[in-house]
Amino acid sequence: MKRYILAAMLAAAGAAQADEGAIRGVIGAQIDAFRADDFAGAFDYAAPNIKGIFGTPDRFGAMVRQGYPMVWRPAEVEYLSAEERGATWQQDVLVTDGAGRLHTLIYTMVETPEGWRIAGVELVTQGQIGV
């Protein structure tokens, strides 16, 4: 009996790690697309809700350039904690911009038939950290 419980726990931990790796891969691929000014490629990693809001890769790209310049042109990206939240995952990411400033972002990820997609990104302000 204990072996089955242990096996189930290990399988669940392995699935979580696999999801975390896939999630980080999607975020990294989108950031790489932004670095290359490939807004159509970056838009492919957006969840349906984001695609519905912006409609086109150009409008999406303009929003990122204006609202999230640290994501458009990061100097460094570090993945922090990830947590399953029911039907979504939350991935915390520390981004260093070109001027050396640090930015913490929370990516909300959803699994779609096409794989994991980015359903939202929240820029954490200094007062929100640790709350």
C-alpha positions, -999 to 999 in steps of 0.1 A, spaced: 0 0 0 28 25 9 45 18 -24 14 28 -44 11 60 -24 48 68 -29 45 60 -66 15 83 -69 33 111 -51 63 107 -73 42 107 -104 24 138 -93 57 156 -86 71 145 -120 40 159 -137 43 192 -119 80 195 -129 71 186 -165 44 213 -165 68 238 -150 94 231 -176 68 234 -204 55 266 -190 90 281 -187 96 270 -223 66 289 -235 75 321 -216 111 319 -229 100 313 -265 77 343 -263 105 365 -249 128 352 -277 102 362 -303 99 397 -287 137 401 -288 135 393 -326 106 417 -331 86 386 -342 52 398 -329 33 372 -348 54 345 -332 50 360 -298 12 363 -303 11 325 -310 20 320 -273 -9 342 -261 -40 324 -247 -73 329 -265 -85 356 -240 -54 377 -249 -58 371 -286 -94 382 -283 -85 414 -265 -58 425 -290 -70 409 -322 -37 412 -342 0 406 -335 7 443 -343 -17 456 -317 -3 430 -292 33 440 -300 25 477 -295 10 470 -261 41 450 -250 65 477 -263 46 504 -244 35 486 -213 61 459 -208 94 472 -223 113 450 -199 97 419 -215 103 432 -250 140 439 -244 151 420 -213 188 419 -204 182 388 -182 153 365 -173 152 343 -142 124 319 -134 113 319 -97 85 299 -81 57 283 -100 24 272 -85 -6 253 -97 -38 272 -91 -67 250 -102 -70 253 -140 -41 277 -142 -5 279 -132 13 310 -119 49 315 -128 69 342 -112 97 357 -133 124 382 -124 134 403 -154 164 426 -155 159 454 -180 186 470 -201 193 496 -174 199 469 -148 165 475 -130 148 444 -116 111 437 -124 90 409 -109 62 396 -132 36 370 -125 26 350 -156 -8 333 -156 -7 302 -178 -35 281 -191 -33 247 -209 -50 247 -243 -53 221 -270 -22 238 -286 -3 235 -253 5 260 -225 -4 296 -233 1 329 -215 -33 342 -203 -19 373 -185 11 390 -171 11 412 -140 39 435 -131 44 434 -94 51 467 -78 74 471 -48 46 473 -24 30 440 -36 61 419 -29 56 396 0 19 405 4 
